[in-house]
Amino acid sequence: MPLPLEAVLFAAIGLLAGLVALKVLPEYYPMARGLTVGTGLCAGLLSGLVIRFTLADGDPVVVLLLTAVSTGLLTSVLARPDLAARHGSHRRRRG
């Protein structure tokens, strides 16, 4: 797969990770939404390129899956569950 196409996919993975983090756990990300989405974007591009060059002859599907996992981990660094619990703004799931 050519690098420009992979870079677009890495950016899409990063944007998706940032938006999902804000949608699923908004109380864990009290800072500006742009910071979370921007961090997801940068994490997707950076981790995708590092993984692509590390696994030079790797399967593109494996590269994309590893990029998604590492982007999720890097985006979660911004999470502040301690602030959400202190302010009592976390949602309780009924089940």
Secondary structure, 3 states (H helix, E strand, C coil): CCHHHHHHHHHHHHHHHHHHHHHHCHHHCCCCHHHHHHHHHHHHHHHHHHHHHHCCCCCHHHHHHHHHHHHHHHHHHHCCHHHHHHHCCCCCCCC
